[in-house]
Amino acid sequence: MKEARAFSPCHITGFFQILDQPANSLYAGSRGAGVSLSRGLETIVKVRKALKSSLQVKINGSASNSTRVSKHVVDAFLSRFERIENFEIIVEHHAEVPIGSGFGTSGAAALSLALALSDVFGLGMSKMEAGKMAHAAEVECKTGLGTVIAEAFGGLEVRVKPGAPGIGETKNVPASKDYAVACLTFDSLPTEKFLTDKMTRKRINEFGGNLVDKLIEQPNVANFMNFSRQFAEHVGLITEKVRRVLNAADNVNFVCSMPMFGESVFTLIKQESLEELLKVFRKYGADGKIILSEIDFEGARLLK
């Protein structure tokens, strides 16, 4: 079997504004801000010629119900490129973070899969082209709006204009390499439910766009975290477990927030302060899982 590998960073969105009105999914998306993680998702694609097309998708070694986006990406490739008909396609996703907990895993799966499919079939797609197919899949499956463009380029970003890579626009928020992303995750939250719920959408959009404008004017880590927290408070999805940790972190002057969307707590923090924050996480989040990561500044890429 022929094989190709690709990696996408995972990503945490701090705040955003929904802009999904365009009928063309390449132009739909979000404005917002977030950070890409060096802990991400690797995708291995194996193919061989067959009498008819078949697809098998695994996540962390097991068949999963969370493969809708991956199947959507493969279907898009099959309908666009006649030469990849009648192949057995095996997709293996390996995620370094929990699925559905606010880490942008569906976008990372779609993006790394698109890159690997292009490589294994010799299609020669650029990262922009592969990113467009991944973005369209995310939007059409209602699993994300701006994650793919963020993960394509990495760093701490503000998404200035909605849309797929090459259509949307991002700007870097300066962040030095001595920042760590510290997370405490409890459980998953259903992204699709919140992206389609009228009240949640209203709360997101009456506040998110203004925060994006403010971060563009003054792009720094402190503002990103403060605006993320203001947004989480306004949208109103903070659970009891998350509230307990947020309050404890506030008491020792660490600004934390909640990823959109996951029952989790996150912050960007300098390495020298990390241990003090982890004491809070261990004390008030004993039933959660601590995840530490550096910022990924490279974005999605093929692996050799």
N, C-alpha and C positions, 0 to 999 in steps of 0.2 A: 504493500500500500504506500502511496505517496503521503507525505506528512508535512504540515506547516504549523508553526507556533507563533502566537502573538500575545502581547501583554497590554492591558489597560490599567492605569491607576484607578482605584476607587475614589469616591468623591463625596464630600459632605456639603450640602447646600445650607447656608445660614439664613438667607431670606430671598424672596423672589416675587415677581409679578407675572401673572399668567397672561400670555398673549397668544392664544391658540385659535383665534378667529379665522386666519387664512385657511382656505380650503386646501391649498397646497401645503402638505405637511413639512416640506423643506423650509417654508417661511414661518410656520407656526413655531411656538416655543415659549421662552420666558426671558425676562431680564432678571438679574439676580446676582448673588455673590456666593462663592464657596471656595473650598480648598481640595486639591487632589492629594491623595495619599500614596506613599511608596508601597504600602500594602495594597495589593490590587487583585486582579483576576487574570489568570493565564488561560488561554484557549488553545487546545491542540485539535487540529482538523486532519482526519485521515480519509483518503478517498481511493477507490478503485473502480474500474469499469465494471458494469453489471448489465443484466438484461433489462432491468428497469430501475428507476430512481428509488432510493430508500434513504431514510434519515433516522439516526439514533442520537439522542442528546443526553449526556450525563452531567450532573453537577456534583463535584467532589466524590466521584466514583459511583454515584447512584442515579438511576432514572428518577426524574423529578417532575412535579407538576408545574414548576416555575420555569418552563422552557418556551413559553409562548413567544417571547421576543426573539429567541434564537431561531425558532421555526419560521417566524415572519421574515427574518433576514435571509435564511436559506431560500425560502419561496421567492423572495425578491430577486435573488441571484439567478435562480432557475428560470424565472420568467424573462429576465433581461438577457441572459447569455445562453444561446441555443447549444453551444458546444459542451456545456456541463450537464446535459441531460444523460440519463442512464448511467448514473454513478451511485455506488453505495457511499454514503457520507456519514462518518462518525465524528461527532463533536464532543469533546471532553472539556468542560469548564472546571477550573480549580480556583476557588475563591479563598482569599486569606482573611476575609471578614464575614460576619454573619449575613445571610441573605435577608432582605426586606427590613433591615434595621436602620435605614437612613444612610447607607454607604454607597449608593449609586451602582449597585451590582448589576442591575438589568442593563444599564447603559454601558457598563464596562464589558459585559458579556456580548452585547450587540456589536460594539466597536472592535473588540479583539477578534470576534468571529469574522466580521467583514474583512479585516486586514488579512486574516489567515486564509479565508476562502480565495481572496484575490491572489495570494501568493501560491497556494497549492495548485490552483488552476492556471497560473501564469497569465493572469488578466492585466497585470501591470497598473493597477489602480493606485493613485496617490492617496495619501492619508485623508485629504479633503474629500475625494470621491467615495472612499470607503466610509468615511464619517457621515456623509450625506445619507447613505443607505441605512446606517445604524440609527441615525437621528430619526429618519422617517419611520422606522420600525418602532422606536420608543414612543413617538407621538401617537402613531396609529394604534398601538397597544395600550395607550394611556398609562404607561409605567414611568414616564418622565418627560420633561420638556426642555431642559437646558443642560442636562448632565453630559451628553455626548460631546458637545463643543468644548465644555470645560475639561473633560478627560482627554480630549484629543491633544491639548496643548499643555496641560498641567499647571502647577503653580497655585498661588492664591489669586483668584480672578474675580473681576466684576464683568458680568455679561451686559454689555451696553445696548446691544441690538439683538432681537430674537432671531432664531433660525439655525440651520445646520452649519457645520464648518464650511467656510467659503461664502456663506450668506449672512449668518449672524456675525457679531463682532464682540470680542472680549478685550479687556485691558488688564494688565498685571497690576496687582496691589503689592507694593514692595514688602517682602518678608525674607529675613535672613535665614541661612541654613541652620542656625542654632535653635530654631523653633521646632518644637515637637507638637504633633496633634495627639491629644490625650482624650480618649473616649471611654465611657462606661455605658455598656448597652444591656438593656433588660429584655426587650421583646421587639417584635416587628409591628409595624403599623401599615395598613393597606393604602399605598399611594393612589391607586385608581379610585378608591372610595373618596378620598379627599379632593382629588382633581375634578371629580364630577359632582361633588356636593355643593349646592348653591350657596349655602351660608358660609361654608369654609372659603369658597372662591371669593365671595364678597369681602370677607375679612382680610384675605391675602391681598387682594387688589386695591383695597382702600388705603393700604399702608406700605406695601412692598415697593411700589414704584418710587415713592418719595425717598425711601432709604437708599435705593440704588443711586438716585441723583446725588444724595448727600455723600455717598462713598466715592463717587466719581470726582466730586469736588475735593474731598480730603481722603485720599486712599492710603490707609494705614491699618495695621493689625488691630490696634485698640478700637478703632471705629468699626471694623468688621465685626469684632466680638460684641461690642455694645449694641450695634444695630441688630445683630442676630438675636440677642436676648430680647430687645424691645419687640421684635417681630414675633418671636415665640410667645411672649406674654400676650400680645394683641390677638394672635390667631386662636389662642385658647385651647391648645391640645396637650398642655403639660399635665402629665399624670401625677398621682401621689408620689410614686417612687422617684420620678424625675424632680419633682418639687422639693423633696427632702434633700436631695443632693445639691440642687441649685442653692437652696438656702444655706446649707453648710459651707459651700464654697464661697458664697457672698460674705459669710462671717469672717473668712480669712482673706478677703479681698482678691479672690479669683473670679473673674467674669466668665461664667459658663453659659451655654445655651443648649438647645435641643435641635438635632438635625431634622431637616425636612425630607422624608418623614420616617421617624423611628422612635421607639420608646428608649431613648438614649440621651446621654449628656456628653457634650464635647467642649473643648477649648483649644486655642493655640497658646502655647506656653514656652518660655525659655527653659532650656535644659536645666539650668541651676535651680529653678523653682519646682521642677517636676516632682521630686520626692515628697515635698510638702503637700502638693495637690493629691498625690496618690494616697496619702494617709487619709484624706477626706473620702476619696472613692472607696477605700477598703472599709472604712468605718460605717459609712452611710449607704454603701451599695454592695454589701456582702453577697446579695443574691444576684448581682450582675456580673458581667464579664468585662475586664479591663482590656482595652486595645490601644496600643501605642504605635505611632507611625511617624516617620519623617514626612516632610512635604515632597511630593514628586514634582520636579521642575521640568521633566522631559516629555511627559505625555505618552500617549499610546504608541506602541512600536512593535515591529516584527522581532522575533527572537530566533537566533540561528543555533 
